[in-house]
Amino acid sequence: MRLAALELVDFRVWSNLSLTLPAGPVAFVGGNATGKTAILEAIWYCAALSSHRSSVDAAMVRSGADASIVRATIEHETREDLLELEIVTRGRPRTKLGGSPVGRRRDVLGTIRAAMFAPERVTVVRGDPGDRRRFVDELLVQLQPRFHAVIREYERAVRQRNALLREAGGREPGGLEAWDEAIAVPGGELSAGRADAIAALRPAAARAYEAVGGGSELVIEYRPKIEPPSQPASAAEWGEIIRAGLRARRADELARGTTLVGPHRDDLELTIAGLPARSHASQGEAWLGSLALVLGMSDAVAERVGVAPVLLLDDAFSQLDPERRERLGSALPPDQQVIATTSDVRELPGSQRWSLATVTVSGVSMDG
């Protein structure tokens, strides 16, 4: 799989941008605020239907416009797909695949797969549990696109159940058991999926951390707030555990007016050299750890799905010393499409033969 071309219309700073991407690693080189990151953001949006920079899609629409368009041409072994995604400030956006309208936008997931590093990824190591949950769910969708719908169903059920608990004012409202079920079914699926995704990520990220010169061991563990099964469990078994937890915490939930049990309370525990990364990792360790997580995501998807995702590296090299830049470059699989950004071409690893694209506020020129 390879991204062959990308077109942006009214996306972030770009009123109209058309790119044809050469084979091999590509680096977009330019100053700050020239639109380099927006190019990678658009590619990631095609793969994840979300932005790594904003929780609101409308933020990607260029100022003064009502809608933006992202068109991506994706080459597979036996076919070529044209994916078109509209992003709107109001109303329902249109989606096309191969020129034909798609009723449910999530049905295009899997057309292109990607793994993305950006400086914001450091929050997965040092930030709040929500940052780590978001990362695991992104990995889960790249592994199994159907989980995009499961996650949305679960989030919607939690919001509606919380509203019911708040309105009840400490009393047990009628119909709460039905909402327990609305939490437990997708929650069980999501918990089982996360446990499986982390099992795939764990060895891949550990290898990547060693490869880029972490100098110690990176360990990842799934930490649900409920008592987890002692061995890999089915979605139904996870669902039963969630139901039991909801019953056990009923009084607390009524008093606090919120749902206290379920995968929205989970965390991902990261340790570096045996110490909790969130509290003990240095800035350099956090940068390397977040890089390793993204490289691990990429490897896990390639191993599980059999398709190497597009690896997006936004300003990945700026915080690395020359030795670790070269180690990162050497760790990149030779048959994988890599698209990077940098403000300084000297930061690019010499172990890769980069095609360079100069980015200015007026456009992008391929330099070879």
Buried (B, 14 or more C-beta within 10 A) or exposed (E): BBBBBBBBBBBBBBEEBEBEBEEEBBBBBBEEEBBBBBBBBBBBBBBBBBBBBEEEBBEBBBEEBEBBBBBBBBBEEEEEBBBBBBBBBEEEBBBBBEEEEBEEBBBBBBBBBBBBBBBBBBBBBBBEBEBBBBBBBBBBBBBBBBBBBBBEBBBEBBEBBBEBBEEBEEEEBEEBEEBBBBBBBBBBBBBBBBBBBBEBBBBBBBBBBBBBBBEBEBBBEBEBBBEBBEEEBEBEBBBBBBBBBBEEBBEEBBEEBEBBBBBBBBBBBBBBBEEEBBEBBEEBBBBBBBBBBBBBBBBBBBEBBEBBBBBBBBBBBBBBEEEBBBBBBEBBEEEBBBBBBBBEEEBBBEEBEBBBBBBEEEBBEBEE
